[in-house]
């Protein structure tokens, strides 16, 4: 098969793998939040979300990971000179970390399918943003490919990750404040006198 077809298939399955990971962790968050609702909403929502998780995980996300890990090494086999570049090794490290992220998602999946909802929705939101950091790192490494730009790219990646985590933290505080106002646990803010 021609190298360009292998490359195209690799990119397609990377895209579907990331799509599956992004949506899967959102489903973990929704399922965690549904588990805290009153009956009958709790049972109905949780059952539906668990079905959605199972279909997404085994029909899209796992097959995409497997096909990505088939077509990627196939590309390296057809073009081994790629392994002479430092950016490629750094990219492979991030792909390895992304694979570990996928396996952690699988652990969360198994827990939730068993009715265990350990991580808080805030922790899951933070975890969800980690996939974004991997995506940005991998795409920039592939597109920029500059050895001199690697250092600046890594510094930028850490700044991006910190900003992303800060936004999630601010979102958490805003949700908490709105929930407290709605539930009446704190008095509404006073307007100007």
QUIJOZI-V125076 format. One record per backbone hydrogen bond with DSSP energy under -1.0 kcal/mol. NH is the residue of the N-H (numbers start at 1). CO is the residue of the C=O. E is the energy in kcal/mol with one decimal. If there is no record, write none. Layout:
BEGIN
nh:NH co:CO e:E
nh:NH co:CO e:E
END
This chain:
BEGIN
nh:6 co:2 e:-1.7
nh:7 co:3 e:-2.6
nh:8 co:4 e:-2.3
nh:9 co:5 e:-2.5
nh:10 co:6 e:-2.4
nh:11 co:7 e:-2.4
nh:12 co:8 e:-2.5
nh:13 co:9 e:-2.3
nh:14 co:10 e:-1.8
nh:15 co:11 e:-2.4
nh:16 co:12 e:-2.2
nh:17 co:13 e:-1.8
nh:18 co:14 e:-2.7
nh:19 co:15 e:-2.5
nh:20 co:16 e:-2.3
nh:21 co:17 e:-2.4
nh:22 co:18 e:-3.0
nh:23 co:19 e:-2.3
nh:24 co:20 e:-2.5
nh:25 co:21 e:-2.0
nh:26 co:22 e:-1.3
nh:27 co:23 e:-2.3
nh:28 co:24 e:-2.0
nh:29 co:25 e:-2.2
nh:30 co:26 e:-2.6
nh:31 co:27 e:-2.6
nh:32 co:28 e:-2.5
nh:33 co:29 e:-2.5
nh:34 co:30 e:-2.3
nh:35 co:31 e:-1.9
nh:37 co:34 e:-1.6
nh:42 co:38 e:-1.8
nh:44 co:40 e:-2.4
nh:45 co:41 e:-2.8
nh:46 co:42 e:-2.3
nh:47 co:43 e:-2.2
nh:48 co:44 e:-2.0
nh:49 co:45 e:-2.9
nh:50 co:46 e:-2.4
nh:51 co:47 e:-1.7
nh:52 co:48 e:-2.2
nh:53 co:49 e:-2.4
nh:54 co:50 e:-2.2
nh:55 co:51 e:-2.3
nh:56 co:52 e:-2.5
nh:57 co:53 e:-2.9
nh:58 co:54 e:-2.2
nh:59 co:55 e:-2.1
nh:60 co:56 e:-1.4
nh:61 co:56 e:-2.6
nh:62 co:57 e:-2.8
nh:64 co:60 e:-1.9
nh:65 co:61 e:-2.2
nh:66 co:62 e:-2.5
nh:67 co:63 e:-2.6
nh:68 co:64 e:-2.4
nh:69 co:65 e:-2.5
nh:71 co:67 e:-2.8
nh:72 co:68 e:-2.4
nh:74 co:70 e:-1.5
nh:75 co:71 e:-2.1
nh:76 co:72 e:-1.9
nh:77 co:73 e:-2.5
nh:78 co:74 e:-2.1
nh:79 co:75 e:-1.9
nh:82 co:79 e:-1.8
nh:83 co:80 e:-1.6
nh:84 co:81 e:-2.0
nh:85 co:82 e:-1.4
nh:89 co:85 e:-1.3
nh:90 co:86 e:-2.2
nh:91 co:87 e:-2.5
nh:92 co:88 e:-2.6
nh:93 co:89 e:-1.8
nh:94 co:90 e:-2.1
nh:95 co:91 e:-2.4
nh:96 co:92 e:-2.3
nh:97 co:93 e:-2.4
nh:98 co:94 e:-2.6
nh:99 co:95 e:-2.2
nh:100 co:96 e:-2.0
nh:101 co:97 e:-2.3
nh:102 co:98 e:-2.3
nh:103 co:99 e:-2.2
nh:104 co:100 e:-2.1
nh:105 co:101 e:-2.3
nh:106 co:102 e:-2.1
nh:107 co:103 e:-1.8
nh:108 co:104 e:-2.3
nh:109 co:105 e:-2.9
nh:110 co:106 e:-2.6
nh:111 co:107 e:-2.1
nh:112 co:108 e:-2.8
nh:113 co:109 e:-2.6
nh:114 co:110 e:-1.1
nh:115 co:112 e:-1.4
nh:116 co:111 e:-2.9
nh:124 co:120 e:-2.3
nh:125 co:121 e:-2.1
nh:126 co:122 e:-2.3
nh:127 co:123 e:-2.5
nh:128 co:124 e:-2.4
nh:129 co:125 e:-1.4
nh:133 co:129 e:-1.8
nh:134 co:130 e:-2.2
nh:135 co:131 e:-2.4
nh:136 co:132 e:-2.6
nh:137 co:133 e:-2.5
nh:138 co:134 e:-2.7
nh:139 co:135 e:-2.6
nh:140 co:136 e:-2.5
nh:141 co:137 e:-2.2
nh:142 co:138 e:-2.0
nh:143 co:139 e:-2.5
nh:144 co:140 e:-2.7
nh:153 co:149 e:-2.8
nh:154 co:150 e:-2.5
nh:155 co:151 e:-2.3
nh:156 co:152 e:-2.7
nh:157 co:153 e:-2.3
nh:158 co:154 e:-2.3
nh:159 co:155 e:-2.2
nh:160 co:156 e:-2.8
nh:161 co:157 e:-2.8
nh:162 co:158 e:-2.3
nh:163 co:159 e:-2.6
nh:164 co:160 e:-2.6
nh:165 co:161 e:-2.5
nh:166 co:162 e:-2.2
nh:167 co:163 e:-2.3
nh:168 co:164 e:-1.9
nh:169 co:165 e:-2.2
nh:170 co:166 e:-2.6
nh:171 co:167 e:-2.5
nh:172 co:168 e:-2.2
nh:173 co:169 e:-2.2
nh:174 co:170 e:-2.4
nh:175 co:171 e:-2.5
nh:176 co:172 e:-2.4
nh:177 co:173 e:-2.4
nh:178 co:174 e:-2.5
nh:179 co:175 e:-2.4
nh:180 co:176 e:-2.3
nh:181 co:177 e:-2.3
nh:182 co:178 e:-2.5
nh:183 co:179 e:-2.5
nh:185 co:180 e:-1.9
END
